[in-house]
Amino acid sequence: MRTVLLALLLVSAAFYALPDIDLAIARSARVDGAWLFESWPGMVTFNSAFNRATHGFSALLALTTLLLAVQAWRHPQRPRQTLRQCSYLLVVIALGPGLLVNAVLKDHWGRPRPAQLAEFGGSAAYVPVWQTSDACRRNCSFVSGHVAFASLPVAGAWMARTPRNRRRWLFAGIASGLLMGLCRIGLGRHFFSDTLIAIVLVTLVAALVARLLAASGSPADSGSGTMQDATQRP
């Protein structure tokens, strides 16, 4: 978890000290005065559909976890590995993309989106990372909710059995988050810093939840790898 905290510190410091990185990437996402992906109907539709899919997936996961909990209560002798994995992922979603990203940061930090900046046809000034502002009231730019959800595969690193699989899950989550970030940047919805910090925050939440579950004596069944040795995970 120290590595993730260090990554968060370094990424945040880099974008705070060098805001031109964000602005340069945002400028490169514009062609002839318009955002690169705005003229792609499929991309706009995909982004809207993905947002709805996140709610559907979360609801389905919650229902599955509930059914597994009832089954575990009725048949206490059966293995509970799947229940623990679903419960872990559900808590990560609730605390990461749900509470931290959407409820706290996006609705209270007030960072305007790229499309809202005066340079790109709006009226707001650029606001650095982690700096609060009143330029946006809610559902603002910092950080990306789409990217936060897309990077959820990183949680698999704390459920994998081998170091190789842990790295695969981390890579999959980071790659998925970056690809979603590219979509959001190309629509003028987010800065590159919103993308990277969202990925790191979800990874941090996944690590913290795994550590808390392990400390509470709730590891998965022996040999499954779920949340075991949490302090030694990525």
Secondary structure, DSSP 8 states (H G I E B T S, - for coil): -HHHHHHHHHHHHHHHH-THHHHHHHHHTEETTEETTTT-HHHHHHHHHHHHHHHHHHHHHHHHHHHHHHHHHH-TTS--HHHHHHHHHHHHHIIIIIIIIIIIIIHHS----GGGBGGGTSSB----TT---SS--SS-SSS-HHHHHHTGGGGGGGT-SSHHHHHHHHHHHHHHHHHHHHHHHHTTS--HHHHHHHHHHHHHHHHHHHHHHHHTT---STTS-TTTTGGG--
